[in-house]
Amino acid sequence: MSQENRPARPSGRPPESGFARLSRTESGLRGPFLCFFASAVLWLVVASVLALVAAVKLHRPDFLGACELTTYGRVTAAARDTFVYGWGFNALFAVNFWLMAQLGRFEFRNGWLATLGGATWNLALTYGVVQIIRGELGGFALLDLPREVGPVLLLAFLLSALWSVVAYARRPGGQNFVSQWYIVGATFALPLVYLLAQLMVLWFPTVGTVQALAHAWFVQNLLFLWFGASALAAAYYFVPKILGRALGHYYLAPVGFWTLFLFAGLGAPAALLGAPIPIWLQSVGVVASVLGLVPVVVLAINFLSTLSVDGGWSRSWNSTTLRFVVVGIVSFLLFGLLTAVCSTRDLSATLAFTSFAEGQVQLLTYGAATMILFGASYFILPRLTGSLWPSSKLVHVHFWSAFLGLLIAVGAALVGGWQAGQQLATPAVSAAQVAAQSAPWALAGSLAALLLLIGHVAFALNAFGMILSSTTPTSDGRSD
């Protein structure tokens, strides 16, 4: 049995790899990857602690009530930003580097530039989070870091993500893989979207509802074209790689790519149905959100047709990497389906001002992107460190805590949001009654946050144990 499929001591290593050798494409990547990965894991633990505090305060407002630094608004914003900008961006930088180097057979040189970008990113983010805790936060989710942090993050992104574009430009023989398309598309889209959002929302605020529309457009693109696209790039690589077979109906993959990038941003106005913006613009958002089912269907055909033959599902369960990746794929499909269905006017009116939208966001950022990133970590890290995971028990604790925490968190947000929406639409039900009946769902959210914290601590202990005990594998001269 291969190292990858051995349940007692999962290593995340492909069957054909050995621990003692690195390919040329990996030897120069080791330092920058570990820098970004270690930063990501630290931010993940910090975000988990803050998220648990915020979840408890939702049903126990007096928890840590004597300290003004831990008010619900500050802790919630800090938890959101440390998770998205701390864990999400650092982990995606690292995995995208590795994927582009592997697919393009690119030898990573001058890695100090990427490391400098990562250090700049994390220092700026640390300053921003401290300012949020001190009360210096804006009113726009995911743009609530102090505005002076924005230009620094943009510069750090360009320094860090530049290498993905360079690797694609220098690929041999004009080879193209859909994973490369998703990463390059995300790398080009994100800085442009972030720059425009910073200008239109923070630095030179637009008037009226245009500011709200610009913010919704930014959030939509951040979720779909950075988290979603980067996660799909990893899924398109690891599923056929580990199963050892070509992806089913691969010729449809470019259709999924182009339709995702075409309709993602156009669907932003659907988040503002009922707001004082032109009706035609709201209709564009609804239509684009429904057409977002096209890439979802393509993804379902690609992955489900691959996993449904030759025992693909059972092999996925026996592979630590694919176990996480498959959960991520299913989560993305559910997210796309919910986004399309709930963008209609009737459902949007019912679910407005509830936790339902938060459940959808968790389904993408954690269920899809984070679970796929976990799977990628179990595959890549042993290759770059030359070590096995120190504890197989911690691997199992991590998976089950993350999986159960995801189910409870998303389920509580979706079901609780649906119930609250139905009650808010009933004139006979008071706001106090709605709040009282939402308390059990808030308690479930605290349980989910606790489970996620346990899983993340287990993952961090295992990962840092591997890094600290690692050797520096020598290069064997292979390009892949």
C-alpha positions as CSV (number, residue, x, y, z in Angstrom):
1,M,0.0,0.0,0.0
2,S,1.3,3.4,-0.9
3,Q,2.2,6.1,1.6
4,E,-0.8,8.2,0.4
5,N,-3.3,5.5,1.0
6,R,-2.0,4.2,4.3
7,P,-4.7,5.1,6.8
8,A,-2.6,4.5,9.9
9,R,0.0,7.1,9.1
10,P,-1.2,9.4,6.3
11,S,1.6,11.3,4.7
12,G,0.0,13.2,1.8
13,R,2.7,11.9,-0.5
14,P,2.0,10.6,-4.0
15,P,2.9,6.9,-4.5
16,E,5.8,7.6,-6.8
17,S,7.6,10.0,-4.6
18,G,10.4,9.4,-2.1
19,F,11.2,11.4,1.0
20,A,14.8,12.0,0.4
21,R,14.7,13.9,-2.9
22,L,13.2,17.1,-4.2
23,S,12.7,17.9,-7.9
24,R,14.3,21.0,-9.3
25,T,10.9,22.7,-9.3
26,E,10.6,22.1,-5.6
27,S,14.1,22.8,-4.3
28,G,13.9,26.6,-4.7
29,L,10.3,26.7,-3.5
30,R,10.8,25.1,-0.1
31,G,11.8,28.3,1.8
32,P,9.0,30.6,0.5
33,F,6.4,27.9,0.8
34,L,7.2,27.1,4.4
35,C,7.2,30.8,5.2
36,F,3.7,31.4,3.8
37,F,2.4,28.1,5.2
38,A,3.7,28.7,8.7
39,S,2.2,32.2,8.7
40,A,-1.1,30.8,7.4
41,V,-1.4,28.2,10.2
42,L,-0.6,30.8,12.9
43,W,-3.3,33.1,11.5
44,L,-5.7,30.2,11.4
45,V,-5.4,29.5,15.1
46,V,-5.7,33.2,15.9
47,A,-8.8,33.5,13.7
48,S,-10.3,30.4,15.4
49,V,-9.9,31.8,18.9
50,L,-11.4,35.1,17.9
51,A,-14.3,33.3,16.1
52,L,-15.0,31.3,19.2
53,V,-15.2,34.4,21.3
54,A,-17.5,36.1,18.8
55,A,-19.8,33.0,18.7
56,V,-20.1,32.9,22.4
57,K,-20.8,36.6,22.7
58,L,-23.7,36.2,20.2
59,H,-25.7,34.3,22.9
60,R,-23.8,35.4,26.0
61,P,-23.2,39.2,25.5
62,D,-21.7,39.5,29.0
63,F,-18.8,37.1,28.1
64,L,-15.6,39.2,28.5
65,G,-17.9,42.2,28.8
66,A,-15.6,44.1,31.1
67,C,-13.1,44.6,28.4
68,E,-13.9,47.1,25.7
69,L,-11.3,45.5,23.3
70,T,-13.5,42.4,23.0
71,T,-16.8,43.9,22.0
72,Y,-18.8,41.8,19.5
73,G,-18.2,44.1,16.6
74,R,-14.4,44.3,17.0
75,V,-13.9,40.6,17.6
76,T,-16.1,39.6,14.7
77,A,-14.3,41.9,12.3
78,A,-10.9,40.8,13.5
79,A,-11.9,37.1,13.2
80,R,-13.1,37.6,9.7
81,D,-10.0,39.5,8.5
82,T,-7.5,37.2,10.2
83,F,-9.2,34.2,8.6
84,V,-9.6,35.7,5.1
85,Y,-6.4,37.8,4.8
86,G,-4.3,35.8,7.2
87,W,-5.0,32.2,6.7
88,G,-6.7,32.3,3.3
89,F,-4.3,34.5,1.4
90,N,-1.1,33.0,2.9
91,A,-2.2,29.5,2.3
92,L,-3.4,30.2,-1.3
93,F,-0.1,32.0,-2.1
94,A,1.8,28.9,-1.0
95,V,-0.3,26.3,-2.8
96,N,-0.6,28.4,-5.9
97,F,3.2,28.7,-6.0
98,W,3.7,25.0,-5.8
99,L,1.0,24.1,-8.3
100,M,2.4,26.6,-10.9
101,A,5.9,25.3,-10.4
102,Q,4.8,21.7,-10.8
103,L,2.6,22.3,-13.9
104,G,5.0,24.7,-15.6
105,R,8.2,22.9,-14.5
106,F,9.4,26.2,-13.3
107,E,12.5,26.5,-11.2
108,F,11.7,29.0,-8.4
109,R,14.6,31.4,-8.1
110,N,15.0,34.7,-6.2
111,G,12.6,33.4,-3.7
112,W,13.5,36.2,-1.3
113,L,11.2,38.5,-3.3
114,A,8.2,36.3,-2.5
115,T,9.3,36.0,1.1
116,L,9.7,39.8,1.3
117,G,6.1,40.1,0.0
118,G,4.9,37.6,2.5
119,A,6.6,39.4,5.4
120,T,5.2,42.7,4.3
121,W,1.7,41.3,4.0
122,N,1.8,39.8,7.4
123,L,3.2,42.8,9.1
124,A,0.6,45.1,7.5
125,L,-2.1,42.7,8.4
126,T,-0.9,42.5,12.0
127,Y,-1.0,46.3,12.3
128,G,-4.5,46.4,10.7
129,V,-5.9,43.7,13.1
130,V,-4.5,45.6,16.1
131,Q,-6.2,48.7,14.9
132,I,-9.5,46.9,14.6
133,I,-9.2,45.6,18.1
134,R,-8.5,49.2,19.3
135,G,-11.8,50.3,17.5
136,E,-10.4,51.7,14.3
137,L,-12.5,49.8,11.8
138,G,-14.7,50.7,8.9
139,G,-18.3,49.8,8.2
140,F,-17.7,47.5,5.2
141,A,-17.0,43.8,5.7
142,L,-13.6,42.7,4.4
143,L,-12.7,46.3,3.8
144,D,-12.7,47.2,7.5
145,L,-8.9,47.3,7.8
146,P,-7.6,50.9,8.2
147,R,-7.3,52.3,4.7
148,E,-3.6,53.0,5.0
149,V,-3.1,49.2,5.1
150,G,-4.7,48.7,1.7
151,P,-1.8,50.0,-0.5
152,V,0.7,48.0,1.5
153,L,-1.3,44.8,1.0
154,L,-1.6,45.5,-2.7
155,L,2.1,45.9,-3.0
156,A,2.8,42.8,-1.0
157,F,0.3,40.8,-3.2
158,L,2.1,41.9,-6.3
159,L,5.5,40.8,-4.9
160,S,4.1,37.5,-3.7
161,A,1.8,36.5,-6.6
162,L,4.2,37.7,-9.4
163,W,5.8,34.3,-9.5
164,S,2.6,32.5,-10.5
165,V,2.4,34.6,-13.6
166,V,6.2,34.2,-14.3
167,A,5.8,30.4,-14.0
168,Y,2.9,30.4,-16.5
169,A,4.8,32.6,-18.9
170,R,7.8,30.3,-18.9
171,R,6.0,27.0,-19.2
172,P,7.6,24.7,-21.7
173,G,6.1,24.2,-25.1
174,G,3.0,26.3,-24.5
175,Q,1.5,23.7,-22.3
176,N,-1.9,24.6,-20.8
177,F,-3.7,23.1,-17.9
178,V,-7.0,24.4,-16.5
179,S,-5.4,24.7,-13.0
180,Q,-3.0,27.2,-14.5
181,W,-5.9,29.1,-16.0
182,Y,-7.7,29.4,-12.7
183,I,-4.6,30.6,-10.8
184,V,-3.5,33.1,-13.4
185,G,-7.0,34.4,-13.7
186,A,-7.3,34.8,-10.0
187,T,-3.9,36.5,-9.8
188,F,-4.8,39.1,-12.4
189,A,-8.4,39.7,-11.2
190,L,-7.8,40.2,-7.4
191,P,-5.4,43.2,-7.5
192,L,-7.5,45.0,-10.0
193,V,-10.7,44.4,-8.0
194,Y,-9.0,45.3,-4.7
195,L,-7.5,48.5,-6.1
196,L,-10.9,49.7,-7.5
197,A,-12.7,48.8,-4.2
198,Q,-10.1,50.7,-2.2
199,L,-10.5,53.8,-4.3
200,M,-14.3,53.7,-4.6
201,V,-15.1,52.7,-1.1
202,L,-12.4,54.1,1.2
203,W,-10.1,56.7,-0.5
204,F,-12.5,58.5,-2.8
205,P,-15.9,57.3,-1.6
206,T,-18.5,57.3,-4.3
207,V,-21.9,58.9,-3.6
208,G,-25.2,57.2,-2.9
209,T,-25.7,53.5,-3.4
210,V,-22.7,53.3,-5.8
211,Q,-20.5,52.8,-2.8
212,A,-22.6,49.8,-1.6
213,L,-22.6,48.4,-5.1
214,A,-18.8,48.7,-5.3
215,H,-18.4,46.9,-2.0
216,A,-20.8,44.1,-3.0
217,W,-18.8,43.8,-6.3
218,F,-15.6,43.5,-4.4
219,V,-16.8,40.8,-2.0
220,Q,-18.4,38.8,-4.8
221,N,-15.1,38.8,-6.8
222,L,-13.0,38.1,-3.7
223,L,-15.0,35.1,-2.9
224,F,-15.5,33.7,-6.4
225,L,-12.4,34.7,-8.3
226,W,-9.8,34.4,-5.5
227,F,-11.0,31.8,-3.0
228,G,-13.2,29.9,-5.4
229,A,-10.9,29.9,-8.5
230,S,-7.7,29.1,-6.5
231,A,-9.4,26.2,-4.7
232,L,-10.7,24.8,-8.0
233,A,-7.2,25.0,-9.4
234,A,-6.0,22.7,-6.6
235,A,-9.0,20.3,-7.0
236,Y,-8.3,20.0,-10.7
237,Y,-4.7,19.0,-10.0
238,F,-5.1,16.6,-7.0
239,V,-8.1,14.5,-8.1
240,P,-6.6,13.1,-11.3
241,K,-3.1,13.1,-9.8
242,I,-3.9,10.9,-6.9
243,L,-6.5,8.7,-8.6
244,G,-4.1,8.2,-11.5
245,R,-6.6,8.8,-14.2
246,A,-7.6,11.5,-16.6
247,L,-10.4,13.8,-15.5
248,G,-13.7,12.9,-17.0
249,H,-15.0,15.1,-19.8
250,Y,-12.0,17.4,-19.4
251,Y,-12.9,19.2,-22.6
252,L,-15.7,21.0,-20.7
253,A,-13.3,22.5,-18.1
254,P,-12.5,25.6,-20.2
255,V,-16.3,26.3,-20.4
256,G,-16.4,26.2,-16.6
257,F,-13.5,28.5,-16.3
258,W,-14.8,31.2,-18.7
259,T,-18.3,31.2,-17.4
260,L,-17.2,31.5,-13.8
261,F,-15.0,34.5,-14.5
262,L,-17.7,36.0,-16.7
263,F,-20.7,35.7,-14.4
264,A,-19.1,36.0,-10.9
265,G,-18.7,39.8,-10.9
266,L,-21.9,40.4,-12.7
267,G,-23.9,38.6,-9.9
268,A,-22.9,41.2,-7.3
269,P,-26.1,43.3,-7.6
270,A,-28.2,40.3,-6.6
271,A,-26.9,40.9,-3.0
272,L,-28.6,44.3,-3.1
273,L,-32.1,43.3,-4.2
274,G,-34.6,45.8,-2.7
275,A,-31.9,48.5,-2.4
276,P,-32.4,51.8,-4.2
277,I,-30.4,50.8,-7.2
278,P,-31.8,50.6,-10.8
279,I,-34.1,47.6,-11.3
280,W,-32.3,46.6,-14.5
281,L,-29.1,46.4,-12.6
282,Q,-30.7,44.1,-10.0
283,S,-32.1,42.0,-12.8
284,V,-28.6,41.7,-14.3
285,G,-27.4,40.4,-10.9
286,V,-30.2,37.8,-10.7
287,V,-29.6,36.5,-14.2
288,A,-25.8,36.3,-13.8
289,S,-26.3,34.4,-10.5
290,V,-28.6,31.9,-12.1
291,L,-26.2,31.5,-15.1
292,G,-23.6,30.8,-12.5
293,L,-25.1,27.3,-12.5
294,V,-23.2,26.7,-15.8
295,P,-19.7,26.4,-14.2
296,V,-21.3,24.4,-11.3
297,V,-22.7,21.9,-13.7
298,V,-19.4,21.6,-15.6
299,L,-17.6,21.0,-12.3
300,A,-20.1,18.4,-11.3
301,I,-19.6,16.6,-14.6
302,N,-15.8,16.7,-14.4
303,F,-15.4,15.6,-10.8
304,L,-18.3,13.3,-10.3
305,S,-17.7,11.4,-13.5
306,T,-14.1,10.9,-12.4
307,L,-14.9,9.8,-8.8
308,S,-17.7,7.5,-9.9
309,V,-15.6,4.9,-11.8
310,D,-13.1,2.3,-10.6
311,G,-13.9,2.8,-6.9
312,G,-13.0,6.5,-6.9
313,W,-15.1,7.3,-3.9
314,S,-13.6,4.6,-1.7
315,R,-10.1,5.5,-2.9
316,S,-10.8,9.1,-2.0
317,W,-11.8,8.1,1.5
318,N,-8.6,6.2,2.0
319,S,-6.5,9.2,0.8
320,T,-6.0,11.9,3.4
321,T,-5.6,14.5,0.7
322,L,-8.6,13.5,-1.4
323,R,-10.8,13.1,1.7
324,F,-10.5,16.9,2.3
325,V,-10.5,17.8,-1.4
326,V,-13.8,15.9,-2.1
327,V,-15.5,17.6,0.9
328,G,-14.3,20.9,-0.7
329,I,-15.7,20.0,-4.1
330,V,-19.1,19.0,-2.8
331,S,-19.2,22.2,-0.7
332,F,-18.4,24.3,-3.8
333,L,-21.2,22.6,-5.7
334,L,-23.7,23.2,-2.9
335,F,-22.6,26.8,-2.6
336,G,-23.1,27.4,-6.3
337,L,-26.5,25.9,-6.2
338,L,-27.6,27.9,-3.2
339,T,-26.3,31.1,-4.7
340,A,-28.3,30.6,-7.9
341,V,-31.5,29.5,-6.2
342,C,-31.4,32.2,-3.4
343,S,-30.7,35.1,-5.7
344,T,-34.4,35.1,-6.9
345,R,-36.4,38.1,-5.7
346,D,-38.8,36.2,-3.5
347,L,-36.2,34.1,-1.6
348,S,-33.8,37.1,-1.3
349,A,-36.6,39.1,0.3
350,T,-37.3,36.3,2.8
351,L,-33.6,35.7,3.7
352,A,-32.4,39.3,3.9
353,F,-31.1,40.3,7.3
354,T,-30.6,36.7,8.5
355,S,-27.7,34.4,9.0
356,F,-28.4,32.6,5.7
357,A,-25.9,34.6,3.7
358,E,-23.2,34.0,6.3
359,G,-23.8,30.3,6.0
360,Q,-23.3,30.5,2.2
361,V,-20.0,32.4,2.7
362,Q,-18.8,29.7,5.2
363,L,-19.7,27.0,2.7
364,L,-17.3,28.6,0.2
365,T,-14.5,30.0,2.3
366,Y,-14.3,27.1,4.7
367,G,-16.2,24.2,3.2
368,A,-14.7,24.6,-0.3
369,A,-11.5,26.6,-0.1
370,T,-10.2,25.8,3.3
371,M,-10.9,22.0,3.1
372,I,-9.1,21.9,-0.3
373,L,-6.2,23.8,1.2
374,F,-6.0,21.3,4.1
375,G,-5.9,18.4,1.5
376,A,-3.2,20.2,-0.5
377,S,-1.1,20.7,2.7
378,Y,-1.2,16.9,3.5
379,F,0.1,16.3,0.0
380,I,2.7,19.0,-0.4
381,L,4.3,19.4,3.1
382,P,5.8,15.9,3.4
383,R,7.5,16.4,0.0
384,L,9.1,19.7,1.0
385,T,10.1,18.7,4.5
386,G,11.2,15.1,3.9
387,S,9.2,14.0,7.0
388,L,6.1,12.0,7.8
389,W,3.2,13.6,9.7
390,P,4.2,13.2,13.4
391,S,0.8,11.9,14.6
392,S,-1.8,10.0,12.6
393,K,-4.3,10.6,15.5
394,L,-4.0,14.3,15.1
395,V,-4.7,13.9,11.4
396,H,-8.0,12.1,12.2
397,V,-8.8,14.7,15.0
398,H,-8.3,17.4,12.5
399,F,-10.5,16.0,9.8
400,W,-13.4,15.0,12.0
401,S,-13.3,18.2,14.0
402,A,-13.2,20.3,10.8
403,F,-15.8,18.3,9.1
404,L,-18.3,18.2,12.0
405,G,-17.6,21.9,12.8
406,L,-18.4,22.7,9.1
407,L,-21.6,20.8,9.1
408,I,-22.8,22.3,12.4
409,A,-21.7,25.9,11.5
410,V,-23.2,25.9,8.0
411,G,-26.3,24.0,9.1
412,A,-27.0,26.3,12.0
413,A,-26.5,29.4,9.8
414,L,-28.7,28.2,6.9
415,V,-31.5,26.6,8.9
416,G,-31.5,29.3,11.6
417,G,-31.5,32.0,8.9
418,W,-34.3,30.3,7.0
419,Q,-36.4,30.1,10.2
420,A,-35.7,33.7,11.1
421,G,-36.6,34.9,7.6
422,Q,-40.0,33.1,7.8
423,Q,-40.7,34.6,11.2
424,L,-39.6,38.1,10.2
425,A,-42.1,37.9,7.3
426,T,-44.9,37.2,9.8
427,P,-46.3,40.4,11.3
428,A,-47.6,38.6,14.4
429,V,-44.1,37.5,15.4
430,S,-42.1,40.2,17.3
431,A,-38.4,40.9,16.9
432,A,-37.9,39.7,20.5
433,Q,-39.5,36.4,19.7
434,V,-37.3,36.0,16.6
435,A,-34.2,36.6,18.7
436,A,-35.3,34.2,21.4
437,Q,-36.0,31.4,18.9
438,S,-32.6,32.0,17.2
439,A,-30.7,31.4,20.5
440,P,-30.4,27.6,20.0
441,W,-28.8,28.2,16.6
442,A,-26.3,30.7,18.1
443,L,-25.4,28.0,20.7
444,A,-24.8,25.5,17.9
445,G,-22.6,28.1,16.3
446,S,-20.5,28.2,19.4
447,L,-20.2,24.4,19.4
448,A,-19.1,24.5,15.8
449,A,-16.5,27.2,16.6
450,L,-15.1,25.1,19.4
451,L,-14.8,22.0,17.2
452,L,-13.1,24.0,14.5
453,L,-10.6,25.4,17.1
454,I,-9.8,21.9,18.2
455,G,-9.2,20.7,14.7
456,H,-7.1,23.7,13.8
457,V,-4.9,23.3,16.9
458,A,-4.4,19.6,16.0
459,F,-3.4,20.6,12.5
460,A,-1.0,23.3,13.8
461,L,0.7,20.9,16.2
462,N,1.1,18.3,13.5
463,A,2.3,20.8,10.9
464,F,4.8,22.6,13.1
465,G,6.0,19.3,14.5
466,M,6.8,18.2,10.9
467,I,8.5,21.5,10.0
468,L,10.6,21.6,13.1
469,S,11.8,18.0,12.7
470,S,12.3,18.3,8.9
471,T,15.4,17.7,7.0
472,T,16.4,19.6,3.8
473,P,15.9,17.0,1.0
474,T,18.4,17.2,-1.8
475,S,17.5,17.8,-5.4
476,D,17.6,14.8,-7.7
477,G,17.6,16.9,-10.8
478,R,14.1,16.1,-11.9
479,S,12.0,18.9,-13.3
480,D,8.8,17.3,-12.0
